[in-house]
Amino acid sequence: MKNNYDSVAWFYDFLGGIVFQGALMRSQKSLISFIHAPARVLIVGGGTGRILEEVAKLQPGGLTIVYVEISEKMLEKSRKRNCGNNKVTFLLMPIDYYNTEEEFDVVLTPFLFDNFSQERAAQVFRILDKLLVSKGIWLVADFRLENEKPTDWRNRLLKSMYAFFNIFLKIEAKNLPDTASLLKTAGYRQVFLEFHFNRFIYSQVLEKP
């Protein structure tokens, strides 16, 4: 299955720490203060689940969290995390397969959309947008390009990342999808924006109309 991180689950956090000097986790931690109990939270593509422990540090209880992850090995690691007294439901599936009438106050997508082609990103966006309540908040951490020049170090690093992960994961993306246009078209309002790792990574909070 494409975009499945089983084969790199055992060294994913270590690799991210070495290459990005902790910026992957910092970009997610900067979003946590926007989650307030009681809230229904949907986390999609949370990886090894470190974010669950960070959430529990600020919100040790009162949250209802649905944690959707496509990788079985990533989910195994996530289940072992200290989630405090928050109620967490772990689901092993692509987000496309998640069929529910439930709505959420918060959606968190850490480094999710960079796996998708533009067409698939639009499909996933529509699914998540439908699950988020009006005036709910969408928390995003992901990669970005400062410019499209092939010589820019961010562009070179991104292409190297896609080449590396395509060997192990067969991810469908070859370039970053344009998620900004999807959010703008849907009328989302930016509440917070922060950059990390020399502006290669961003943290963004958006409010649904």
Secondary structure, DSSP 8 states (H G I E B T S, - for coil): -TT--GGGTTTHHHHHHHHHTTHHHHHHHTTGGG--SSEEEEEES-TTSHHHHHHHHH--EEEEEEEEES-HHHHHHHHTS--TEEEEEEEES-GGG---S--EEEEEEET-GGGS-HHHHHHHHHHHHHHEEEEEEEEEEEE--S---TTSHHHHHHHHHHHHHHHHH--S-SS---HHHHHHHTT-EEEEEEEETTTTEEEEEEE--
